[in-house]
């Protein structure tokens, strides 16, 4: 009888798929803050992980592991290369949360461009004359630079274009012609483009190469009214440098942050005190529709993995598996 460890509560529709699988033993750890006991992990044939971190050392103590299903699209909490070397596929949920994240990105851009937070506070405080500050701006003809145009980046691009924005894209893994075919402008040197863009939106994984990617030097190149949006991974933006920029040269600009270098962030994080920063608790992907979709796909990936019928498009480490000589 195969054993599945579920790390984090998933949608009931996803659990129903798992519970309907004949002979599958399920051990659920629903508390996102609880440590995953090695005693349970060591006997697992499958792991469905929403919360928590599996280190290479922990993975070595899971000899029977056959499939790891990530409840999401980022796998920086998993040793994907080490698992691939053992022939263990790591799956993701694909595009089911892309629309939710893209809508949050656009909501943050609009909240900042339309000065919604300050305007709301002014009206509630009886300051109707706030309307005379003329603090709003429109998105039409503004330039948006996307760093990455994967599933989420493409959805953001579509929505930005619908607002009449000019969409610039830097993605070394996508051919320039493919970007042009979408109606967007490819950029070869994203840092050189910074002085000309109004909104910078990040759609990158957390890797040693991307951590701290946006720092003092990059922010110094942006327009004083520029906006920085990060709904990808915490740590891509140097938070201290961003605070300095938004209280200095970019005080007329702003930032939208769905993720932080440390989560949850400290209550006294300086960025949280700024009126030109819009934040959310790493929840951009957590619309009701997306949460259901992620639970269902993550559960189905477990079943498909145990039966050897995975969709290659949902295997995060398929390149590493191939390099290690393991076929799906």
N, C-alpha and C positions, 0 to 999 in steps of 0.2 A: 504493500500500500504506500503510494508516494505521499510525502509530507510537504505541506506548503506553510511557510511562515509569512504572515501579512504584517508589515510594519507600518502602522497608521490606518486609521479608519477610512474605508472607501465607501462609495455610494452603494445603497442597498441593491440596486440593479446589478452592480458588479459582484457583490457578495452572492447574489442569487445564482449567477453563472458558476461561481466556484462551488457553491453548495450543491448544485445539480450534477456535478461531475462525480460519477460513481467511484467509490473507493479512495477519494482524496481526503486525507487528514489535514485539517486546517487549524493552525494556531495563530490567533490574532492578538496583536499588541496595539491597542487603539490609542494609548496615551502618547502624544507626540514627543513628550519630554522624557519618556522612560528609556532606559538603556536596554538594548536588545541582548538577552542572555545568551552567552556562547553555547550553553547546554542545549538550547532550542535550535540555534542556528546550525550547530555541528551535525544535526541529524536531518537537515532540510534537503529535499530534492529540488525545491523551488522556493524562490523568494520574491514576494511582491512588496516593493519598498516605496513608501510615500515620504516617510520621515527617517532620519538617522543616517549614519555613515557606516559603510563597510570598508575597512582598511584591507590592504593586501594580506596582512598577517591574519586577519579574521577570515578572509576568503580561503586561506590555506587550511583552515580548520573546518572547512565545509566540503569534505571529500566527495559527497554524493550529489553535489549541486549540479543541476542540469539546465536550469533556466532562471534568469533574473529579470523580472518585469518592473520597470521603473514607472511609477505613477506620475508621469510628467515627461518633459523632453530633455532636461538637463541631467547629465550623469556625472557631474564633478564630485558626487558623494560615493562613487563606486570605482573600484579598480578595473576598469573595462579592459585594459591591455592584458593584465594578469589573468583575468577570467577567459579572455580569448585564447590565450596560450594553452589553456586547459580544455578549450572547445566549448566553453559556456557562453551562449549568446546573451546579450543584454538588450532588452527591448524598450522602446519608448511608445508613447501614445499617438505620435504623429500629429496631424493638424487639428485635433479636436479642440485645443485651447487657443489656437492662433487668433481667431476672431475676437475672443474675449480680451486677450492681451492688446491686440491692435486697437480695440475700442477704448481701452483704458489709456493707451498712449495718446490717442486723439483727444480724449477727455481732458488729460493733463495739459496738452498743448492749448486747447480752447480755454480751460480755466485760467491759464496764465495770460494768454493773449487778450482775453476779455476781462481780466482783472476781477474774476468772479468772487474770490474770497474776500477781498477788501471791499468790494461793492456791496456784498451781502452784509458784512459787518457794519458798514456805514448806514445802510437803510435801517437795520435793527437798532442802531444807536441814535436814530433821528437825524443823521447827517445827510439830508437829501441833496445838499449842494455838492456832495462828492462827485456828482455827475459832471460838474464843471472842470474837473481835473483833466478830462479828456485823456484818460489813462488806457483806453482800449486800443487794440490794433486789430486789423483783419488779416486773414490767412491768404487770401487771394494774391497771387504773384510773389508770395514769400518763398524762400528757398529752404527746402528740407534736405538734410544730408543723412542718409541711412548708412550706418556701419553694419553691413550684413543684410542680405535680402533672402533669407531662408523663408520658412513657412510664415513666421510672424512678420518679418520685414515686408514680404509681398502684400500682406493684408494691410499693413500701415501705408504702404505706397499707394494702394488702390484708394484708400480713404482720403489720403492727403491730396491726391490728384483730383478727387471729386470736389474738394474745397478750392480748387484752382491753384494749388501750390505747385511749384517746380520741384520735382523730386530728383535729387542726385543720389547716386549709389556707389559705395565702395564695397566690393566683395571680390577678393582675388580668386575665389572658387567658382565664380560665375562668369561666363564669356561676355565681353562687352556687347556683342550683338544680341545676346539674349536679354540683356538689360534694355537695350534700345528697342527691341521688339515689344517690350512691355510699355513703352512710351516714356521711359525714364532716361536720365543722362548718366552714363558710367563715368566714374572718376578714378583716375590712375593714382593720384597722390592726394589722399584725403586731408592731410595736414595743410597742404597748400591751398585747399578749398575752404578752409575754416573762416578766413576773413570775409568770405562772400556769402556765408549761409546764415539763415535766421534761426533755424532749429536744427539741433544735432540729436539724433535718436540712435541709441545703441541696441544692437541685436546680435550679440556675440556670446560665446560660451566663456566660462571662467577657466582660463589656462594661465600658465606662467607668462605667456606672451601678452595676454590681454589685461591682466591685473594692473591697476593703476594707469591704464592706457590714457585716460583723460586727466591730466595733471596741470600744474601751474603753467607750463609752456604752451600747452594746447589751449587752455582757457584764455591766455593772454592774446591769442590770435583771433578769438571770436569777437563778434560785434558787441558793443556795450549793452544792446538790448537783446542779445542772443539767448536762446533757451536750450537747456540741456535736459534730455529725457533718458532715464535709465529704468526700463522695465525688464531688464535681462538678468543680470547677476550682480550682486553686491560686490564692491571692490573694483569694478571696472573704472569707477571715477574716484579720484583722490578726494575724499570728503573734506579734508582740511583745506586743500587748494580751492575746492569749490566754494567753501564758506568765505575764504579770503576774497575770491573773485566777486561773489554776490553781495558782499558788504563793501566792495571797492569799485573797481572799474565797471563791473557788470551789475551794479545795483539796480539799474533799470531793466535788467534781464530777469531770468529766473530759472528754476529747475523743477522737474517732476521726477520723483524718486519712488519706485515701488519696491526697491531692495537696497540693502545696506551692507557695509563691510562686516558688521556684527549684527546678528538678528536674534531677538529684537534689539533695536538700537538703545543705547543708554538714554534715559530720560533727559539728561542734560547735554545731549549731543547738540552743539551749537547750531547746526543746520535747522533743527526743529523749531528754533526761535525766530526764524526769518519769515517775514510776510510774503516774500517772493519765492517760496518753496512750497510745492504741493506734494504731499506724501500719502502713501497707502502701505498697509502691512504685508507686502509681498503677496498681494491678493489679486493681481491683474488677471491671472488665469482662472480665478475661482468664481466665475459666474455659475449659476445653478446648472445651466446647460453644459458648460465645460466640465464641471465636477462630475456630472453623470457620465459624460462621454469618456473622461479619463478613467473612471472606475470600470466602465464596461470594457474598454479596449485593454486596459492593464490586466483585467481578469481573463479576457479571451487570449491574451498573449501567454499567460501561464498555461492554459489548457493546450493551446497550439504548440507551445514549447515542449510540453511533456509528451505530445503525440508526434513531434517532429514535422510539423506542418506550418512553420512560421512564415509570415509575410516578410520577405527580405527588406522591403521598404521601411519596416518598423524595427529592424535590428541595428542598434546604434553602433555596435563594434564589428560590423560585417567585414570591413576592410582588415581589421586586425585578425579576425578569424581566418580570412583567406590567406593572409601573410603567414599565419601559423600552421597552415595546411589543414584547416578544418572546414568542411563543407557544411552548409546549412541543411 
